[in-house]
Amino acid sequence: MAEDGSAGDGSAGILAFASVWRAPGYWFLHNLFVAPAWQGRGIGSALLREVLAAIGRPVELKTDTPNTGARRLYERFGFQVVEEDSAAPTSWFKMRLD
């Protein structure tokens, strides 16, 4: 987790964080967050790189289908879509990196 005294708009808050948990046979990336004022600066990529170096493989995650920025980020790191659900109130997809 990274904190910054000014989140770009003069307010204090969390800049970025990630959380993972261990499932049987793989890691699950539960959260990868970068404050909106700080997005587009490579922080998400740097954080994901550090997380992957710390936990190893395989890794799975889910994200909402409308979050195209997240999908592009994960695809750049080699994640592939392994499951999709478009019937849920908010559609999502599961991605995996072996």
C-alpha positions in Angstrom: 0.0 0.0 0.0 1.2 3.5 -0.8 0.0 6.6 0.9 0.5 10.2 -0.2 -0.2 13.3 1.7 -1.9 14.8 -1.4 -3.9 12.6 -3.7 -3.5 15.1 -6.5 -6.4 17.2 -5.4 -5.0 18.4 -2.1 -6.7 15.7 0.0 -4.9 12.9 1.9 -5.6 9.3 1.0 -4.5 6.0 -0.3 -2.5 6.2 -3.6 -2.5 2.5 -4.5 -2.8 -1.0 -3.0 -3.0 -4.6 -3.9 -4.3 -7.6 -2.0 -4.0 -11.3 -2.8 -5.0 -14.6 -1.1 -3.8 -18.1 -1.6 -6.3 -20.6 -3.1 -5.6 -24.3 -3.6 -3.1 -24.4 -6.4 -3.0 -20.7 -7.3 -2.9 -17.1 -6.1 -6.0 -14.9 -6.4 -5.4 -11.2 -7.0 -8.3 -9.8 -5.1 -7.6 -6.0 -5.5 -5.3 -3.8 -7.5 -6.3 -0.2 -7.0 -4.7 3.1 -8.0 -6.4 6.4 -7.0 -8.1 8.0 -10.1 -5.9 11.1 -9.8 -2.8 8.9 -10.1 -3.8 6.6 -12.9 -2.0 6.6 -16.2 1.4 7.2 -14.5 2.7 3.6 -14.5 1.8 3.0 -10.8 -0.6 0.1 -11.6 2.1 -1.6 -13.7 4.8 -1.1 -11.1 2.5 -2.4 -8.3 1.4 -5.5 -10.4 5.1 -6.2 -11.3 6.0 -6.2 -7.6 3.0 -8.4 -6.6 3.8 -11.0 -9.3 7.5 -11.0 -8.2 6.4 -11.6 -4.6 3.8 -14.4 -5.1 4.8 -16.3 -8.2 2.4 -18.2 -10.5 -0.3 -19.1 -11.3 -2.4 -16.1 -10.6 -6.1 -15.6 -11.2 -8.3 -12.5 -10.9 -11.8 -11.2 -11.8 -12.7 -7.8 -13.0 -15.8 -6.1 -14.4 -16.1 -6.2 -18.1 -16.6 -2.4 -18.5 -13.1 -1.9 -16.9 -11.2 -2.0 -20.1 -8.2 -0.2 -18.7 -7.7 -3.1 -16.2 -8.1 -5.7 -18.9 -5.4 -4.0 -21.0 -3.1 -3.8 -18.1 -3.5 -7.5 -17.3 -3.1 -8.5 -20.9 0.2 -6.6 -21.1 1.4 -8.8 -18.3 0.3 -12.0 -20.1 -3.0 -12.7 -18.4 -5.6 -14.5 -20.6 -9.4 -14.5 -20.2 -10.4 -18.0 -19.1 -14.1 -17.3 -18.1 -16.7 -14.7 -18.8 -20.2 -14.0 -17.3 -22.3 -11.5 -19.2 -25.5 -12.6 -17.5 -24.7 -11.1 -14.1 -26.0 -7.6 -13.2 -22.4 -6.4 -13.8 -20.7 -8.6 -16.3 -17.2 -9.8 -15.4 -14.3 -11.9 -16.7 -11.8 -14.1 -15.0 -8.2 -13.9 -16.2 -5.2 -16.3 -15.5 -1.5 -16.0 -15.7 0.4 -19.3 -15.6 
